[in-house]
């Protein structure tokens, strides 16, 4: 399995973030801690950095949408997409039936 297709369980993600928090004082920077931990758990440092940033947003330590807010946004975007499809179908059906009604009225 290559690293791009790797999926990590929430438990692994939480543990990795916790390890970064706990080992931050032992490294020169947060990035150094992230790089060290990422190598140990088998993910890229960028992946772990994103997990840490999301955890910070969820905890209120960093500005940005929380995980719950992101899920809600995705759900609303799906709903908007479905509603647009439905509206287009209804618009086409309305035009079809309106034309059929006009055709029926003008036939001798």
N, C-alpha and C positions, 0 to 999 in steps of 0.2 A: 504494500500500500504506500503510495507516495504521500508526501506531506500535505500537498494541496487538497487531497480528498480525505485526509484524516479527520475524523470526528471525535471529539472528546466529550466524555460524560460531564454533566454539571459538577459531579464530585471532584473529578480531576481538575477542572477549571477552578473551582473554589479552593482546592488545596494548593494549587500553583500560585494563586493570588495571595493566599495566606502566607505561603513560603516567601514570596517577594516582600510582603509587609514585615515579616519576622526577621528577614536577613538584610533589610535595607541598611541597618546601622553597621553591618560588617563590610559594606561595599562603599566605593567612592561616590556612587550616584545610584539613583533608582534604575537607570538603564543598565548599569553594570550588574545589579542584582537580577534584573529581568533576563539579561543575557545568560547569566550563570544558571538560573533556574530553568530557563527554556531548554538549554542543552541537556539538563538532567531529565526532564520529562519528555523530551523528543518533539517539541514543537518549535516553530520559529520564534525568535525574539519579538518580531512584530505582532504575531498572534497573541503572545502573552501580554505584550504592551496594551493591545486592544482590550483584553480581558481586565487588566488592571484599571484602565481608564473607565471602562463600563462599571466596574465595581465602585470606583470613586464617585461616578455620577449617581449610581444607585444609593450610595451612602450619604449623598449630599456634600461630599468633599470637593466636587468638581461640577462646574456648570454643564448642562447638557441634558438631553432626554434620558429618563430612566428606562430600564428594560420594559417595565409595564407600559410606559408611555409609547415606546417604540412598537410594542405589540398592538396597542390600541390604534396607532396611526396606520399600521399595516392592515388591520381589520377594516378601518374606515376607507382606506384606499381600495381594498377589494370590493367593498360595498358600493362605492362610487362607480367603479368599473362595471359592476353588474347592473346598476341602475342606468348607466349610459347605454348599455346594450339593450336593456328592456325598452328604454325610451326610443331608441332607433327602430326597434321592431314595431313598436306601437305607431310611430310616425309613418313608417312604410305601410303598415296595415291600414291606417287611416286614409292615406293617399290612395291606396288600392280601392278601398270601399267607396271613397268619394268619387273616384273615376267610374267605378261600376254603376253607381247611382246616377251619375250624369249620363252615361251611355244608355241606361234603361229609360230615362225620362225622354230622351230625344229620338228614340226608335219609334217609327210609325206603327 
